[in-house]
């Protein structure tokens, strides 16, 4: 008989168990036996309990389940329950629901030893079973069983998703779990389930929860047995968010053209906001747009607020609240809140004490009603606004993947809004300049300085609708108030008298501008110590110096009764007027500058290519400033500067269009390298000068910058020493700025057009592109009596490659397939990624029976090279092509849909011919 001197057995009984035969049997087996009363169950000091024997009495039997549970909580050891009703020598009975073994009360000797060993095995198996049951019940995927056409089991995940109890689940018909539109498809799928291949793709349905909400689920199932009645088990994965993300990606692509075509900022923003609410997974959204008229909109006031998904009461409540202050606005965009392209602020970590916005109405795991999620509107000038969302529509909290398409749409909207705003500003500026265009001609007819200033002040005040506009001119040591024009009703006490003469040096904004030669904008005169004018009505002020050849000769100013009434555009307008005043006053400047600047702006606005913009700029420079030689050099990818345009009267030059130089060479190279303008009065005295144009004596070079990024340089050279001054430099910098904006807009439009028609993975044309060109190509085929062919190509074996090599290498294989297809078709042919591993090749002027077939044969020969270097050979993987060809003759009556259906069927016929044993799998 085996001895167990180190194994401890704990015997639990309300009676004295030491007098029982069982106790003697344990001692005979060599077990170390301890005893405890049932009423005093507590964990033993020695945790190495080998087994626990429970000897219940009548009271113990009545509460056996509770007693067992208490023991299992105290010890992790097998439990044996003595049962007087079991015949002596009978085999132990395992009770799965209790996790214990029942043995006869009189069991002894080797039978008892075997019973204890058997109890150990049962305890181990039962522990594993409980572990996996809990794991299955709490798994983050739905698990179900179906028998006799009913759900017999679902785990906690599905109960939570559907809102039903297990009792309700068992009483429902299967089709009641689905939205009405999907029920018939589910019933048909159930009929076909026994015949469904094991590797068939999962089915996707929309499920209907008890509360009426829906979620999209992906079902994978298998038949367990089929003895007259169907028994099924499977899983349901919630792909609502994945589906929404895919749908949002598609909607975003569709919206790009609509947004670009729209010229109403409110409509653009409301369209974006409504799209986010409909497709992003949030019921409510608030959009805040900052003041785009200032250099850094993020630091400006809130210009506009729009909402979507809010009730009228909620909208009124949120619009009635003050926007988030600028200081707290900056705290939002901290790295600690960053979530991909968005910023997520939990309700208990907000960087402010007061409440902003309105409380949400939805709480799910990982999302509190007072949480914040901000998606910034990132434009060229930084963050120009934000979109905040709340009330998630399902159980999925926001992730980086779900936010990215929303962030792309927000950034695209920011680009579109900035574009429309700038177009409006340019148009407004053009309109204002147009209103002032006659000023130059009018001033040219005036010989008296005071009359000249009076006309200028009146025209500026009327055209720009300013409250007041006045002009001071420097007369020796005196500063003379030559002219002033005011809006009707403006207090006369707020205006200095015309003709007032003061010492040029002294306090005041106008004298400061005169002395420093720099403009000044005062948003609030009450907070500016330099301002010494009246403050009863005037709230904001702007002053612009009037520069002559030898420095500042005067100041033109405007004042307004509103705070912060002036911005960069006002500076530009007043700068232009001041320049014209200087021209008229000195009789040295060209008198038609305003008209020509306006014309230049119009030409740049309609330029659709970089070449057009450069040509328009050169024409303007030559005509406006009569410079001897002008050139525009653009920065290349290799860091060199290439001449993209030359204009002027030099008879002999050493360069022409296409000539290149480096940043290390000449004055232009210095300007490009340092991103600063250079005025060189005498090139013979400047070590930086490199002779490219013979006869040059002075040079002016200005960088073309956009967002501080170098695009190129404008270079102007003259045979006259000292030909250029700071006024010339400022004017050319304005030209360079306009050119930079025009070039950036042209580049952005080109990039967006390219992105809209290209597949992001393979770089091939996409279906949107195909849909946009096919109608005109069919018309061209009919008009010129030339055939065309369509070739549908499916990559055989790609699924196996994707599964065995992984999705990343699978993507590389698809890219290799795309490159192989493009390489083996004509330049005139267009390869389109039609979807997944299907490609469509459009072949104009191609006969399907001859030329297209030759291409198909060549593609089949070349497909084998795609897997070279991937290790596919060792895995027994290979690729092939199934190809369908349709040749359309001119004026055929078939519609495009019929042609696509025909070429698709031919491709599948080709696939069935190569896979006769699985022909039914390749039918549509």
C-alpha positions, 0 to 999 in steps of 0.5 A: 500500500502506497504511503504519503507521509508529506501529503496533507488531507483536510477532513471537514465535518460537524461531527468528530471525524477522527472516530470515523473509519475513513480517518483510520483509512487515511492514516493507514495510507500514510496521509497527514490528516487535519480536521476542522468543523464545517461551521468553522471553515477557514484557510489552513495555515499550510497552503499545501493541502493535497485534498479536502474530504467533506463529510456532510450531515443533514444541515450540511446537505441542505446547504451543500452548494454554498459549502462547496463554494466556500471551500473552493474560495478558501482552498485550491484543492480537489474536494471529495464528498462522502455519500452514505447512499453510495454502495461500498466499493462503487466508483467515484462520481464526479459532479461537474456543476459542483466541481467535486467528487462523490465517494462512498462513506466507507471507502478505504484502502487502495480504492480511497487512494485511487479516488483521491488521485481521480479527484485530482485529475477531475479538479485539474480538468474542471479548473481548466474548463472553468477558465476557458468558460470564463474566457469564452464568456468575456471574449471581445467577440460574439460567440453563439450556438444554434440548434433546432433553429434557435440560439441556444447560447451567446456569450456576454459580448453578444448579450451586451451588443444586442441588449437581450437576456439569455432567456429572451435570446432563446425565445426569438426566431433567428431572423429577428436578430437582423434588420428586415433588409438582411433577413431574407439573405440570412435565411438563404445563407442558412440553407446553403450553409452545409454546402458552404466551403470552409474557406468561404469569406465570412458573411456580413449582416446588419444586426438589430439590437433590442433598443432599435440600434443596429451594428454591422457584424461579420459572421464565421460559422460551421456546422457541428452535426446534421442529424436531421436538424442543423447544429451550428456554432460560430462567431460574430465580430462587430465591424461597425466601425470598420464599415463606417471608416471605409464608408467615410473614406469613400465619402471623403473622396467623393466630397473633394470635387464638391468642396473644391467647386463650392465658393461659399465658406458656410456651405463647405463647412456645413457639408463637412460637418453634416458628413462627419455626423452622418458617417463618423460615428458621432451624433453631434458636432460643433465647428469653430472657425477662427478669424482668417483675416489675421496672420495667425488665425489660431490666436484670433477671435472666433469668427464663426460657429456651426453645428450639426446633429444638435436640437434647436435648444442645444444649438441655442445653448452652445452658441450662447456660451463664450468660446474657449479662450485663446489661452485654454485653446492652446492647452487643448493641442498638447502632446499629452492629449494627442490621439493620431491627428486629433486631441482627446481630453478625458473629462477628469483631465481638462486643462480648465475648471469651468465647463465649455460646450454642453454635456453629451448624452451618451456614455459607453466604456471608454467614453464619458459624456463630458469627454472632449474630442477635437479635430483641428482644421489645419491650414496653410496658416496653422490651425484655423479652427476645430471640430469637436464631436460627442455622443458616439453612436455605438460601443466603439470609442474613437481610435486613430484609424477611425479619426484619420478620414475625419482629420483628412476631411477637416484638413481638406475643408481647411484648405478649401476654406482658406482658398475661398477666403483668399480668393475673396480677399483677392477679389475684394482687394481687386475690387478696392484697387479697381475703385482706386484705379482711377486715382493714379490718372487723376493724381497725374493731372494735379500739380498742387500738393494739397489738392493732390492729397485732398483727392487721395484722402477723399478717394481712399475714404470713399472707396475703402469705406473708412471712417476717416482718412488723412495725409501728413506730408513732411515739409522741411522740419515741419509735419503738415496735415495736408488733407482729411476726409471723413464719413458723414456724421463722424465727430469733427472734434476727433479730426485734426484741422487741415493745414495744421503744422507741427514739428516733425520730431515728437510724440504720436503715432504719425511721427513714429511712422515718419521717423521709423519708416514702418507702418503701424496698426493699433487695434485698441488706441486706449492700450497704446502709449504712443498714440496721442490722439483723441480717444472719445470715438476713435478705437483703432488706428492705422498709419502707413509711411509714404516713401520717396527715393530718399526716405519717408516723405509723409504718412497716410492714416485712417481711423475707425470707431470699431476695435481691431478694424484693420488688418493686413489687407488694409496695410496692403491697400494703404501701402499701394496708395502711399506708393502712388502718392509718392509717385505723384508727389515726386513726379518720378514714379509711373502713374499707371501702377494701380491699373497694372498691379490690378491687371497682374493680380487678375492674370495670376488669379486665372493662371492654371500652370506654373509657366503661365504664372511666371510669364505673367510676372515677367510681363508685369516686371518688364512693363511696369518697371522698365527694368533692363533684364528680369529673370525668374529662377525656380528651385529644383529637387536637386537644390539647383536654381533653374531659369524658367523665364527671361525678359528684358532688353539686353541684346546679349546674354549668356543664359537662356531658359533652362540655364542652371546655377547653384545656391553657392553662386552669385547674388541670386544664390546668396538670396536663395540660401539666406531667404533674404532680398538683396539690393546691390547698388554696384556689383563691381564692389560686391564679392558675391556677384557672378557675371551672367549678363554682360554689362550689369552694374546693379542688381536686385534679387528677391526670394519667392517664399511660401510659408518660409519655404523657398520656391525660387527667386526673382532677379533683376539687373540693370546697366545703371549703377544705383538703379534700385532702392528700397522702394523697388525691393518692397514692390518686387517682394509684393510681386514675389509674394503674389507669385508664391501664392499663385504657384502654391495654389496651382500646385495644390490644385494639381496635387488634389486632382492627382490624388482624386484619380490615383489608387493610393496603394499601387499608384494606378488610376482608380475607378473614379478616373475610369468613370470620368473618362470612359464616356468621352472615350466611347464618343471619340471611338464613335467619332473617329470610327476606331475600335477600343478594347477593355481587358479585365484582369484578375490575379489568380493565387493572390489570396494564398500569397496574401495569407502565407506571406502576410498583408504587407508583402501582399501589398508589395506583390500588388504593387509589383503586379501594377508595375508589370501591367504598366510596363507591358502595355502601350503608353496610350493604354491606361491601367486601372485598379478596379478593386482588390486584385482585379485590374481593368486595362483600357486600350484605345484603338485596339482590336480585341482579337489581335492586339489585345490578345497579344497583350494578354499573352504577354501579361500571362508570360510576365506574371511569373516574375512578380514573385521573384525575391519574395520566397514564394517558390519555397512555399509552393506559391505562384500567380496567374492571370484570368483575363477577359477581353471585350473589343468594342466596335464604333457605334455599338449599341451596348451600354457601358454597364453591359460592356463591363458585365460582358468583360467580367463574365469573360474573365470568369469564364477564363478562370473557370476554364483553368480551374475546371474542378472548381468551376462553380466557385467562379460563377457570378 
